[in-house]
Amino acid sequence: MKHLNIDKADSLQPEHVHITANGLRPGGTYRFDMKLRHNYGSHASYCVLKADENGNIDMKTAKPLRGTYFGKDAGPNETR
């Protein structure tokens, strides 16, 4: 069974949100679309990620194959 896990149901814009997916086909590619809507307009991004050998994706460490950004998510003590 596929699961998408998000550590915060609601957050402020500058907060980091940790997103993982599991129960996926090992080595499969998956597209994730994200949208932020607010009073001043909307922001949207997407990425295509590859599941690891166990069928998991951790957006904190996965590097997109393609999308609107190209590097892994850097934590507060890492450089982008």
N, CA, C and O atoms as a Maestro MAE file, in Angstrom:
{
 s_m_m2io_version
 :::
 2.0.0
}

f_m_ct {
 s_m_title
 :::
 protein
 m_atom[320] {
  # First column is atom index #
  i_m_mmod_type
  r_m_x_coord
  r_m_y_coord
  r_m_z_coord
  i_m_residue_number
  s_m_chain_name
  s_m_pdb_residue_name
  s_m_pdb_atom_name
  i_m_atomic_number
  :::
  1 25 0.842 -1.172 0.000 1 A "MET " " N  " 7
  2 3 0.000 0.000 0.000 1 A "MET " " CA " 6
  3 2 0.893 1.244 0.000 1 A "MET " " C  " 6
  4 15 1.867 1.313 0.750 1 A "MET " " O  " 8
  5 25 0.562 2.215 -0.835 2 A "LYS " " N  " 7
  6 3 1.334 3.444 -0.935 2 A "LYS " " CA " 6
  7 2 0.921 4.414 0.166 2 A "LYS " " C  " 6
  8 15 -0.261 4.553 0.482 2 A "LYS " " O  " 8
  9 25 1.925 5.084 0.746 3 A "HIS " " N  " 7
  10 3 1.668 6.072 1.790 3 A "HIS " " CA " 6
  11 2 2.479 7.326 1.505 3 A "HIS " " C  " 6
  12 15 3.646 7.250 1.120 3 A "HIS " " O  " 8
  13 25 1.846 8.489 1.698 4 A "LEU " " N  " 7
  14 3 2.520 9.774 1.643 4 A "LEU " " CA " 6
  15 2 2.480 10.334 3.053 4 A "LEU " " C  " 6
  16 15 1.403 10.487 3.629 4 A "LEU " " O  " 8
  17 25 3.647 10.642 3.616 5 A "ASN " " N  " 7
  18 3 3.744 11.115 4.993 5 A "ASN " " CA " 6
  19 2 4.259 12.547 5.009 5 A "ASN " " C  " 6
  20 15 5.292 12.849 4.412 5 A "ASN " " O  " 8
  21 25 3.534 13.428 5.695 6 A "ILE " " N  " 7
  22 3 3.911 14.833 5.825 6 A "ILE " " CA " 6
  23 2 3.956 15.144 7.311 6 A "ILE " " C  " 6
  24 15 2.970 14.932 8.017 6 A "ILE " " O  " 8
  25 25 5.089 15.647 7.794 7 A "ASP " " N  " 7
  26 3 5.247 15.804 9.241 7 A "ASP " " CA " 6
  27 2 4.426 16.940 9.841 7 A "ASP " " C  " 6
  28 15 4.181 16.938 11.047 7 A "ASP " " O  " 8
  29 25 3.994 17.909 9.036 8 A "LYS " " N  " 7
  30 3 3.171 19.015 9.543 8 A "LYS " " CA " 6
  31 2 1.962 19.179 8.636 8 A "LYS " " C  " 6
  32 15 2.104 19.364 7.428 8 A "LYS " " O  " 8
  33 25 0.791 19.111 9.214 9 A "ALA " " N  " 7
  34 3 -0.431 19.267 8.415 9 A "ALA " " CA " 6
  35 2 -0.583 20.703 7.925 9 A "ALA " " C  " 6
  36 15 -1.161 20.940 6.864 9 A "ALA " " O  " 8
  37 25 -0.073 21.649 8.683 10 A "ASP " " N  " 7
  38 3 -0.163 23.059 8.337 10 A "ASP " " CA " 6
  39 2 1.118 23.721 8.826 10 A "ASP " " C  " 6
  40 15 1.613 23.389 9.903 10 A "ASP " " O  " 8
  41 25 1.653 24.640 8.061 11 A "SER " " N  " 7
  42 3 2.893 25.296 8.473 11 A "SER " " CA " 6
  43 2 2.947 26.697 7.891 11 A "SER " " C  " 6
  44 15 2.195 27.033 6.976 11 A "SER " " O  " 8
  45 25 3.834 27.501 8.426 12 A "LEU " " N  " 7
  46 3 4.088 28.822 7.878 12 A "LEU " " CA " 6
  47 2 5.022 28.670 6.686 12 A "LEU " " C  " 6
  48 15 5.755 27.685 6.588 12 A "LEU " " O  " 8
  49 25 4.998 29.638 5.785 13 A "GLN " " N  " 7
  50 3 5.760 29.515 4.546 13 A "GLN " " CA " 6
  51 2 7.249 29.235 4.745 13 A "GLN " " C  " 6
  52 15 7.779 28.389 4.026 13 A "GLN " " O  " 8
  53 25 7.966 29.886 5.673 14 A "PRO " " N  " 7
  54 3 9.403 29.600 5.766 14 A "PRO " " CA " 6
  55 2 9.758 28.302 6.490 14 A "PRO " " C  " 6
  56 15 10.932 27.936 6.542 14 A "PRO " " O  " 8
  57 25 8.784 27.608 7.042 15 A "GLU " " N  " 7
  58 3 9.068 26.372 7.772 15 A "GLU " " CA " 6
  59 2 9.384 25.219 6.820 15 A "GLU " " C  " 6
  60 15 8.780 25.095 5.755 15 A "GLU " " O  " 8
  61 25 10.334 24.385 7.218 16 A "HIS " " N  " 7
  62 3 10.623 23.167 6.459 16 A "HIS " " CA " 6
  63 2 9.566 22.117 6.795 16 A "HIS " " C  " 6
  64 15 9.180 21.961 7.953 16 A "HIS " " O  " 8
  65 25 9.110 21.409 5.786 17 A "VAL " " N  " 7
  66 3 8.153 20.313 5.952 17 A "VAL " " CA " 6
  67 2 8.838 19.052 5.433 17 A "VAL " " C  " 6
  68 15 9.372 19.051 4.324 17 A "VAL " " O  " 8
  69 25 8.827 17.986 6.219 18 A "HIS " " N  " 7
  70 3 9.479 16.733 5.822 18 A "HIS " " CA " 6
  71 2 8.430 15.821 5.184 18 A "HIS " " C  " 6
  72 15 7.441 15.459 5.823 18 A "HIS " " O  " 8
  73 25 8.652 15.457 3.929 19 A "ILE " " N  " 7
  74 3 7.716 14.628 3.169 19 A "ILE " " CA " 6
  75 2 8.424 13.344 2.747 19 A "ILE " " C  " 6
  76 15 9.522 13.380 2.190 19 A "ILE " " O  " 8
  77 25 7.784 12.219 3.018 20 A "THR " " N  " 7
  78 3 8.297 10.924 2.580 20 A "THR " " CA " 6
  79 2 7.157 10.138 1.933 20 A "THR " " C  " 6
  80 15 5.980 10.393 2.192 20 A "THR " " O  " 8
  81 25 7.526 9.194 1.099 21 A "ALA " " N  " 7
  82 3 6.551 8.282 0.497 21 A "ALA " " CA " 6
  83 2 7.112 6.876 0.621 21 A "ALA " " C  " 6
  84 15 8.315 6.671 0.455 21 A "ALA " " O  " 8
  85 25 6.250 5.904 0.910 22 A "ASN " " N  " 7
  86 3 6.708 4.513 0.991 22 A "ASN " " CA " 6
  87 2 5.650 3.584 0.425 22 A "ASN " " C  " 6
  88 15 4.516 3.987 0.165 22 A "ASN " " O  " 8
  89 25 6.045 2.335 0.239 23 A "GLY " " N  " 7
  90 3 5.159 1.365 -0.386 23 A "GLY " " CA " 6
  91 2 5.131 1.496 -1.898 23 A "GLY " " C  " 6
  92 15 4.205 1.017 -2.553 23 A "GLY " " O  " 8
  93 25 6.146 2.147 -2.450 24 A "LEU " " N  " 7
  94 3 6.213 2.374 -3.890 24 A "LEU " " CA " 6
  95 2 6.952 1.229 -4.572 24 A "LEU " " C  " 6
  96 15 7.570 0.391 -3.914 24 A "LEU " " O  " 8
  97 25 6.880 1.206 -5.893 25 A "ARG " " N  " 7
  98 3 7.608 0.193 -6.660 25 A "ARG " " CA " 6
  99 2 9.094 0.547 -6.618 25 A "ARG " " C  " 6
  100 15 9.465 1.648 -7.026 25 A "ARG " " O  " 8
  101 25 9.954 -0.352 -6.139 26 A "PRO " " N  " 7
  102 3 11.388 -0.069 -6.087 26 A "PRO " " CA " 6
  103 2 11.922 0.353 -7.461 26 A "PRO " " C  " 6
  104 15 11.689 -0.323 -8.463 26 A "PRO " " O  " 8
  105 25 12.637 1.470 -7.490 27 A "GLY " " N  " 7
  106 3 13.197 1.980 -8.733 27 A "GLY " " CA " 6
  107 2 12.209 2.736 -9.597 27 A "GLY " " C  " 6
  108 15 12.591 3.271 -10.638 27 A "GLY " " O  " 8
  109 25 10.943 2.794 -9.194 28 A "GLY " " N  " 7
  110 3 9.927 3.502 -9.970 28 A "GLY " " CA " 6
  111 2 10.106 5.010 -9.872 28 A "GLY " " C  " 6
  112 15 10.669 5.511 -8.899 28 A "GLY " " O  " 8
  113 25 9.624 5.735 -10.885 29 A "THR " " N  " 7
  114 3 9.685 7.194 -10.857 29 A "THR " " CA " 6
  115 2 8.301 7.744 -10.560 29 A "THR " " C  " 6
  116 15 7.292 7.225 -11.039 29 A "THR " " O  " 8
  117 25 8.273 8.808 -9.758 30 A "TYR " " N  " 7
  118 3 7.016 9.385 -9.286 30 A "TYR " " CA " 6
  119 2 7.091 10.902 -9.362 30 A "TYR " " C  " 6
  120 15 8.118 11.502 -9.045 30 A "TYR " " O  " 8
  121 25 5.989 11.514 -9.785 31 A "ARG " " N  " 7
  122 3 5.900 12.971 -9.878 31 A "ARG " " CA " 6
  123 2 5.150 13.496 -8.661 31 A "ARG " " C  " 6
  124 15 4.112 12.959 -8.274 31 A "ARG " " O  " 8
  125 25 5.689 14.548 -8.068 32 A "PHE " " N  " 7
  126 3 5.063 15.229 -6.938 32 A "PHE " " CA " 6
  127 2 4.811 16.673 -7.340 32 A "PHE " " C  " 6
  128 15 5.730 17.369 -7.772 32 A "PHE " " O  " 8
  129 25 3.566 17.129 -7.201 33 A "ASP " " N  " 7
  130 3 3.186 18.508 -7.487 33 A "ASP " " CA " 6
  131 2 2.845 19.194 -6.175 33 A "ASP " " C  " 6
  132 15 2.125 18.641 -5.343 33 A "ASP " " O  " 8
  133 25 3.364 20.402 -5.996 34 A "MET " " N  " 7
  134 3 3.095 21.157 -4.778 34 A "MET " " CA " 6
  135 2 2.610 22.544 -5.146 34 A "MET " " C  " 6
  136 15 3.138 23.179 -6.059 34 A "MET " " O  " 8
  137 25 1.592 23.012 -4.419 35 A "LYS " " N  " 7
  138 3 1.027 24.332 -4.676 35 A "LYS " " CA " 6
  139 2 0.840 25.066 -3.363 35 A "LYS " " C  " 6
  140 15 0.444 24.480 -2.356 35 A "LYS " " O  " 8
  141 25 1.129 26.355 -3.391 36 A "LEU " " N  " 7
  142 3 0.907 27.226 -2.249 36 A "LEU " " CA " 6
  143 2 0.008 28.354 -2.727 36 A "LEU " " C  " 6
  144 15 0.350 29.074 -3.665 36 A "LEU " " O  " 8
  145 25 -1.123 28.505 -2.092 37 A "ARG " " N  " 7
  146 3 -2.054 29.585 -2.437 37 A "ARG " " CA " 6
  147 2 -2.138 30.537 -1.253 37 A "ARG " " C  " 6
  148 15 -2.247 30.109 -0.104 37 A "ARG " " O  " 8
  149 25 -2.088 31.835 -1.545 38 A "HIS " " N  " 7
  150 3 -2.216 32.835 -0.490 38 A "HIS " " CA " 6
  151 2 -2.867 34.077 -1.070 38 A "HIS " " C  " 6
  152 15 -3.213 34.098 -2.251 38 A "HIS " " O  " 8
  153 25 -3.037 35.106 -0.266 39 A "ASN " " N  " 7
  154 3 -3.755 36.311 -0.689 39 A "ASN " " CA " 6
  155 2 -3.101 37.032 -1.860 39 A "ASN " " C  " 6
  156 15 -3.779 37.752 -2.594 39 A "ASN " " O  " 8
  157 25 -1.794 36.852 -2.049 40 A "TYR " " N  " 7
  158 3 -1.080 37.574 -3.094 40 A "TYR " " CA " 6
  159 2 -0.856 36.752 -4.353 40 A "TYR " " C  " 6
  160 15 -0.149 37.199 -5.256 40 A "TYR " " O  " 8
  161 25 -1.428 35.582 -4.436 41 A "GLY " " N  " 7
  162 3 -1.255 34.749 -5.613 41 A "GLY " " CA " 6
  163 2 -0.945 33.310 -5.257 41 A "GLY " " C  " 6
  164 15 -1.263 32.843 -4.163 41 A "GLY " " O  " 8
  165 25 -0.325 32.615 -6.188 42 A "SER " " N  " 7
  166 3 -0.023 31.197 -5.995 42 A "SER " " CA " 6
  167 2 1.404 30.894 -6.439 42 A "SER " " C  " 6
  168 15 1.963 31.574 -7.299 42 A "SER " " O  " 8
  169 25 1.972 29.871 -5.839 43 A "HIS " " N  " 7
  170 3 3.269 29.339 -6.242 43 A "HIS " " CA " 6
  171 2 3.069 27.853 -6.505 43 A "HIS " " C  " 6
  172 15 2.303 27.192 -5.804 43 A "HIS " " O  " 8
  173 25 3.755 27.331 -7.510 44 A "ALA " " N  " 7
  174 3 3.650 25.903 -7.815 44 A "ALA " " CA " 6
  175 2 5.030 25.368 -8.182 44 A "ALA " " C  " 6
  176 15 5.849 26.076 -8.768 44 A "ALA " " O  " 8
  177 25 5.270 24.123 -7.833 45 A "SER " " N  " 7
  178 3 6.506 23.447 -8.212 45 A "SER " " CA " 6
  179 2 6.202 21.967 -8.379 45 A "SER " " C  " 6
  180 15 5.179 21.465 -7.916 45 A "SER " " O  " 8
  181 25 7.115 21.287 -9.052 46 A "TYR " " N  " 7
  182 3 6.967 19.836 -9.179 46 A "TYR " " CA " 6
  183 2 8.346 19.213 -9.270 46 A "TYR " " C  " 6
  184 15 9.335 19.880 -9.572 46 A "TYR " " O  " 8
  185 25 8.385 17.929 -9.004 47 A "CYS " " N  " 7
  186 3 9.626 17.181 -9.176 47 A "CYS " " CA " 6
  187 2 9.284 15.739 -9.521 47 A "CYS " " C  " 6
  188 15 8.208 15.242 -9.189 47 A "CYS " " O  " 8
  189 25 10.206 15.090 -10.183 48 A "VAL " " N  " 7
  190 3 10.106 13.663 -10.466 48 A "VAL " " CA " 6
  191 2 11.252 13.000 -9.713 48 A "VAL " " C  " 6
  192 15 12.421 13.331 -9.914 48 A "VAL " " O  " 8
  193 25 10.896 12.056 -8.842 49 A "LEU " " N  " 7
  194 3 11.872 11.380 -7.990 49 A "LEU " " CA " 6
  195 2 11.829 9.882 -8.227 49 A "LEU " " C  " 6
  196 15 10.806 9.332 -8.635 49 A "LEU " " O  " 8
  197 25 12.942 9.235 -7.969 50 A "LYS " " N  " 7
  198 3 13.039 7.785 -8.129 50 A "LYS " " CA " 6
  199 2 13.009 7.127 -6.756 50 A "LYS " " C  " 6
  200 15 13.740 7.532 -5.853 50 A "LYS " " O  " 8
  201 25 12.164 6.115 -6.601 51 A "ALA " " N  " 7
  202 3 12.097 5.362 -5.344 51 A "ALA " " CA " 6
  203 2 13.374 4.548 -5.170 51 A "ALA " " C  " 6
  204 15 13.959 4.078 -6.146 51 A "ALA " " O  " 8
  205 25 13.797 4.388 -3.927 52 A "ASP " " N  " 7
  206 3 14.995 3.588 -3.659 52 A "ASP " " CA " 6
  207 2 14.683 2.096 -3.782 52 A "ASP " " C  " 6
  208 15 13.571 1.717 -4.151 52 A "ASP " " O  " 8
  209 25 15.661 1.260 -3.472 53 A "GLU " " N  " 7
  210 3 15.510 -0.194 -3.626 53 A "GLU " " CA " 6
  211 2 14.458 -0.785 -2.695 53 A "GLU " " C  " 6
  212 15 14.027 -1.921 -2.892 53 A "GLU " " O  " 8
  213 25 14.039 -0.025 -1.678 54 A "ASN " " N  " 7
  214 3 12.989 -0.489 -0.761 54 A "ASN " " CA " 6
  215 2 11.624 0.119 -1.069 54 A "ASN " " C  " 6
  216 15 10.659 -0.129 -0.346 54 A "ASN " " O  " 8
  217 25 11.534 0.918 -2.144 55 A "GLY " " N  " 7
  218 3 10.265 1.541 -2.511 55 A "GLY " " CA " 6
  219 2 9.945 2.782 -1.699 55 A "GLY " " C  " 6
  220 15 8.776 3.108 -1.494 55 A "GLY " " O  " 8
  221 25 10.985 3.482 -1.232 56 A "ASN " " N  " 7
  222 3 10.801 4.686 -0.423 56 A "ASN " " CA " 6
  223 2 11.378 5.906 -1.124 56 A "ASN " " C  " 6
  224 15 12.340 5.809 -1.886 56 A "ASN " " O  " 8
  225 25 10.769 7.061 -0.849 57 A "ILE " " N  " 7
  226 3 11.306 8.347 -1.286 57 A "ILE " " CA " 6
  227 2 11.301 9.265 -0.075 57 A "ILE " " C  " 6
  228 15 10.290 9.389 0.616 57 A "ILE " " O  " 8
  229 25 12.432 9.904 0.176 58 A "ASP " " N  " 7
  230 3 12.552 10.900 1.237 58 A "ASP " " CA " 6
  231 2 12.914 12.209 0.547 58 A "ASP " " C  " 6
  232 15 14.024 12.355 0.034 58 A "ASP " " O  " 8
  233 25 11.990 13.158 0.532 59 A "MET " " N  " 7
  234 3 12.230 14.404 -0.197 59 A "MET " " CA " 6
  235 2 13.345 15.242 0.411 59 A "MET " " C  " 6
  236 15 13.847 16.162 -0.236 59 A "MET " " O  " 8
  237 25 13.732 14.945 1.619 60 A "LYS " " N  " 7
  238 3 14.838 15.675 2.245 60 A "LYS " " CA " 6
  239 2 16.175 15.288 1.616 60 A "LYS " " C  " 6
  240 15 17.100 16.100 1.587 60 A "LYS " " O  " 8
  241 25 16.285 14.074 1.120 61 A "THR " " N  " 7
  242 3 17.564 13.605 0.587 61 A "THR " " CA " 6
  243 2 17.534 13.238 -0.896 61 A "THR " " C  " 6
  244 15 18.590 13.103 -1.513 61 A "THR " " O  " 8
  245 25 16.361 13.078 -1.471 62 A "ALA " " N  " 7
  246 3 16.261 12.664 -2.877 62 A "ALA " " CA " 6
  247 2 16.585 13.828 -3.810 62 A "ALA " " C  " 6
  248 15 16.158 14.958 -3.576 62 A "ALA " " O  " 8
  249 25 17.328 13.549 -4.849 63 A "LYS " " N  " 7
  250 3 17.636 14.555 -5.862 63 A "LYS " " CA " 6
  251 2 16.692 14.343 -7.042 63 A "LYS " " C  " 6
  252 15 16.630 13.242 -7.589 63 A "LYS " " O  " 8
  253 25 15.954 15.382 -7.443 64 A "PRO " " N  " 7
  254 3 14.999 15.228 -8.543 64 A "PRO " " CA " 6
  255 2 15.667 14.826 -9.860 64 A "PRO " " C  " 6
  256 15 16.767 15.275 -10.182 64 A "PRO " " O  " 8
  257 25 14.978 13.973 -10.604 65 A "LEU " " N  " 7
  258 3 15.418 13.628 -11.955 65 A "LEU " " CA " 6
  259 2 15.112 14.782 -12.900 65 A "LEU " " C  " 6
  260 15 15.864 15.046 -13.838 65 A "LEU " " O  " 8
  261 25 14.003 15.463 -12.643 66 A "ARG " " N  " 7
  262 3 13.602 16.664 -13.387 66 A "ARG " " CA " 6
  263 2 12.534 17.383 -12.574 66 A "ARG " " C  " 6
  264 15 11.986 16.841 -11.614 66 A "ARG " " O  " 8
  265 25 12.258 18.598 -12.977 67 A "GLY " " N  " 7
  266 3 11.250 19.384 -12.276 67 A "GLY " " CA " 6
  267 2 11.618 20.852 -12.258 67 A "GLY " " C  " 6
  268 15 12.444 21.310 -13.048 67 A "GLY " " O  " 8
  269 25 10.993 21.588 -11.343 68 A "THR " " N  " 7
  270 3 11.238 23.018 -11.250 68 A "THR " " CA " 6
  271 2 12.391 23.345 -10.319 68 A "THR " " C  " 6
  272 15 12.754 24.514 -10.187 68 A "THR " " O  " 8
  273 25 12.970 22.362 -9.678 69 A "TYR " " N  " 7
  274 3 14.205 22.534 -8.917 69 A "TYR " " CA " 6
  275 2 15.049 21.283 -9.103 69 A "TYR " " C  " 6
  276 15 14.530 20.227 -9.462 69 A "TYR " " O  " 8
  277 25 16.345 21.400 -8.859 70 A "PHE " " N  " 7
  278 3 17.235 20.317 -9.263 70 A "PHE " " CA " 6
  279 2 18.104 19.731 -8.160 70 A "PHE " " C  " 6
  280 15 18.780 18.729 -8.392 70 A "PHE " " O  " 8
  281 25 18.109 20.314 -6.981 71 A "GLY " " N  " 7
  282 3 18.934 19.787 -5.900 71 A "GLY " " CA " 6
  283 2 18.081 19.190 -4.802 71 A "GLY " " C  " 6
  284 15 16.868 19.394 -4.753 71 A "GLY " " O  " 8
  285 25 18.739 18.440 -3.912 72 A "LYS " " N  " 7
  286 3 18.010 17.911 -2.764 72 A "LYS " " CA " 6
  287 2 17.683 19.062 -1.831 72 A "LYS " " C  " 6
  288 15 18.298 20.125 -1.918 72 A "LYS " " O  " 8
  289 25 16.725 18.863 -0.943 73 A "ASP " " N  " 7
  290 3 16.359 19.883 0.027 73 A "ASP " " CA " 6
  291 2 17.470 19.983 1.058 73 A "ASP " " C  " 6
  292 15 17.818 18.988 1.693 73 A "ASP " " O  " 8
  293 25 18.025 21.163 1.228 74 A "ALA " " N  " 7
  294 3 19.080 21.353 2.225 74 A "ALA " " CA " 6
  295 2 18.453 21.727 3.560 74 A "ALA " " C  " 6
  296 15 17.582 22.594 3.622 74 A "ALA " " O  " 8
  297 25 18.889 21.086 4.604 75 A "GLY " " N  " 7
  298 3 18.404 21.389 5.941 75 A "GLY " " CA " 6
  299 2 18.989 22.697 6.451 75 A "GLY " " C  " 6
  300 15 19.764 23.337 5.741 75 A "GLY " " O  " 8
  301 25 18.633 23.114 7.678 76 A "PRO " " N  " 7
  302 3 19.071 24.404 8.199 76 A "PRO " " CA " 6
  303 2 20.586 24.518 8.371 76 A "PRO " " C  " 6
  304 15 21.108 25.632 8.401 76 A "PRO " " O  " 8
  305 25 21.301 23.409 8.485 77 A "ASN " " N  " 7
  306 3 22.752 23.447 8.664 77 A "ASN " " CA " 6
  307 2 23.515 23.021 7.418 77 A "ASN " " C  " 6
  308 15 24.708 22.727 7.489 77 A "ASN " " O  " 8
  309 25 22.837 22.988 6.285 78 A "GLU " " N  " 7
  310 3 23.467 22.571 5.035 78 A "GLU " " CA " 6
  311 2 23.425 23.715 4.040 78 A "GLU " " C  " 6
  312 15 22.627 24.641 4.184 78 A "GLU " " O  " 8
  313 25 24.276 23.656 3.037 79 A "THR " " N  " 7
  314 3 24.232 24.652 1.974 79 A "THR " " CA " 6
  315 2 23.448 24.090 0.809 79 A "THR " " C  " 6
  316 15 23.437 22.880 0.587 79 A "THR " " O  " 8
  317 25 22.815 24.933 0.091 80 A "ARG " " N  " 7
  318 3 22.028 24.528 -1.071 80 A "ARG " " CA " 6
  319 2 22.903 24.459 -2.298 80 A "ARG " " C  " 6
  320 15 22.421 24.134 -3.383 80 A "ARG " " O  " 8
  :::
 }
 m_bond[319] {
  # First column is bond index #
  i_m_from
  i_m_to
  i_m_order
  :::
  1 1 2 1
  2 2 3 1
  3 3 4 2
  4 3 5 1
  5 5 6 1
  6 6 7 1
  7 7 8 2
  8 7 9 1
  9 9 10 1
  10 10 11 1
  11 11 12 2
  12 11 13 1
  13 13 14 1
  14 14 15 1
  15 15 16 2
  16 15 17 1
  17 17 18 1
  18 18 19 1
  19 19 20 2
  20 19 21 1
  21 21 22 1
  22 22 23 1
  23 23 24 2
  24 23 25 1
  25 25 26 1
  26 26 27 1
  27 27 28 2
  28 27 29 1
  29 29 30 1
  30 30 31 1
  31 31 32 2
  32 31 33 1
  33 33 34 1
  34 34 35 1
  35 35 36 2
  36 35 37 1
  37 37 38 1
  38 38 39 1
  39 39 40 2
  40 39 41 1
  41 41 42 1
  42 42 43 1
  43 43 44 2
  44 43 45 1
  45 45 46 1
  46 46 47 1
  47 47 48 2
  48 47 49 1
  49 49 50 1
  50 50 51 1
  51 51 52 2
  52 51 53 1
  53 53 54 1
  54 54 55 1
  55 55 56 2
  56 55 57 1
  57 57 58 1
  58 58 59 1
  59 59 60 2
  60 59 61 1
  61 61 62 1
  62 62 63 1
  63 63 64 2
  64 63 65 1
  65 65 66 1
  66 66 67 1
  67 67 68 2
  68 67 69 1
  69 69 70 1
  70 70 71 1
  71 71 72 2
  72 71 73 1
  73 73 74 1
  74 74 75 1
  75 75 76 2
  76 75 77 1
  77 77 78 1
  78 78 79 1
  79 79 80 2
  80 79 81 1
  81 81 82 1
  82 82 83 1
  83 83 84 2
  84 83 85 1
  85 85 86 1
  86 86 87 1
  87 87 88 2
  88 87 89 1
  89 89 90 1
  90 90 91 1
  91 91 92 2
  92 91 93 1
  93 93 94 1
  94 94 95 1
  95 95 96 2
  96 95 97 1
  97 97 98 1
  98 98 99 1
  99 99 100 2
  100 99 101 1
  101 101 102 1
  102 102 103 1
  103 103 104 2
  104 103 105 1
  105 105 106 1
  106 106 107 1
  107 107 108 2
  108 107 109 1
  109 109 110 1
  110 110 111 1
  111 111 112 2
  112 111 113 1
  113 113 114 1
  114 114 115 1
  115 115 116 2
  116 115 117 1
  117 117 118 1
  118 118 119 1
  119 119 120 2
  120 119 121 1
  121 121 122 1
  122 122 123 1
  123 123 124 2
  124 123 125 1
  125 125 126 1
  126 126 127 1
  127 127 128 2
  128 127 129 1
  129 129 130 1
  130 130 131 1
  131 131 132 2
  132 131 133 1
  133 133 134 1
  134 134 135 1
  135 135 136 2
  136 135 137 1
  137 137 138 1
  138 138 139 1
  139 139 140 2
  140 139 141 1
  141 141 142 1
  142 142 143 1
  143 143 144 2
  144 143 145 1
  145 145 146 1
  146 146 147 1
  147 147 148 2
  148 147 149 1
  149 149 150 1
  150 150 151 1
  151 151 152 2
  152 151 153 1
  153 153 154 1
  154 154 155 1
  155 155 156 2
  156 155 157 1
  157 157 158 1
  158 158 159 1
  159 159 160 2
  160 159 161 1
  161 161 162 1
  162 162 163 1
  163 163 164 2
  164 163 165 1
  165 165 166 1
  166 166 167 1
  167 167 168 2
  168 167 169 1
  169 169 170 1
  170 170 171 1
  171 171 172 2
  172 171 173 1
  173 173 174 1
  174 174 175 1
  175 175 176 2
  176 175 177 1
  177 177 178 1
  178 178 179 1
  179 179 180 2
  180 179 181 1
  181 181 182 1
  182 182 183 1
  183 183 184 2
  184 183 185 1
  185 185 186 1
  186 186 187 1
  187 187 188 2
  188 187 189 1
  189 189 190 1
  190 190 191 1
  191 191 192 2
  192 191 193 1
  193 193 194 1
  194 194 195 1
  195 195 196 2
  196 195 197 1
  197 197 198 1
  198 198 199 1
  199 199 200 2
  200 199 201 1
  201 201 202 1
  202 202 203 1
  203 203 204 2
  204 203 205 1
  205 205 206 1
  206 206 207 1
  207 207 208 2
  208 207 209 1
  209 209 210 1
  210 210 211 1
  211 211 212 2
  212 211 213 1
  213 213 214 1
  214 214 215 1
  215 215 216 2
  216 215 217 1
  217 217 218 1
  218 218 219 1
  219 219 220 2
  220 219 221 1
  221 221 222 1
  222 222 223 1
  223 223 224 2
  224 223 225 1
  225 225 226 1
  226 226 227 1
  227 227 228 2
  228 227 229 1
  229 229 230 1
  230 230 231 1
  231 231 232 2
  232 231 233 1
  233 233 234 1
  234 234 235 1
  235 235 236 2
  236 235 237 1
  237 237 238 1
  238 238 239 1
  239 239 240 2
  240 239 241 1
  241 241 242 1
  242 242 243 1
  243 243 244 2
  244 243 245 1
  245 245 246 1
  246 246 247 1
  247 247 248 2
  248 247 249 1
  249 249 250 1
  250 250 251 1
  251 251 252 2
  252 251 253 1
  253 253 254 1
  254 254 255 1
  255 255 256 2
  256 255 257 1
  257 257 258 1
  258 258 259 1
  259 259 260 2
  260 259 261 1
  261 261 262 1
  262 262 263 1
  263 263 264 2
  264 263 265 1
  265 265 266 1
  266 266 267 1
  267 267 268 2
  268 267 269 1
  269 269 270 1
  270 270 271 1
  271 271 272 2
  272 271 273 1
  273 273 274 1
  274 274 275 1
  275 275 276 2
  276 275 277 1
  277 277 278 1
  278 278 279 1
  279 279 280 2
  280 279 281 1
  281 281 282 1
  282 282 283 1
  283 283 284 2
  284 283 285 1
  285 285 286 1
  286 286 287 1
  287 287 288 2
  288 287 289 1
  289 289 290 1
  290 290 291 1
  291 291 292 2
  292 291 293 1
  293 293 294 1
  294 294 295 1
  295 295 296 2
  296 295 297 1
  297 297 298 1
  298 298 299 1
  299 299 300 2
  300 299 301 1
  301 301 302 1
  302 302 303 1
  303 303 304 2
  304 303 305 1
  305 305 306 1
  306 306 307 1
  307 307 308 2
  308 307 309 1
  309 309 310 1
  310 310 311 1
  311 311 312 2
  312 311 313 1
  313 313 314 1
  314 314 315 1
  315 315 316 2
  316 315 317 1
  317 317 318 1
  318 318 319 1
  319 319 320 2
  :::
 }
}
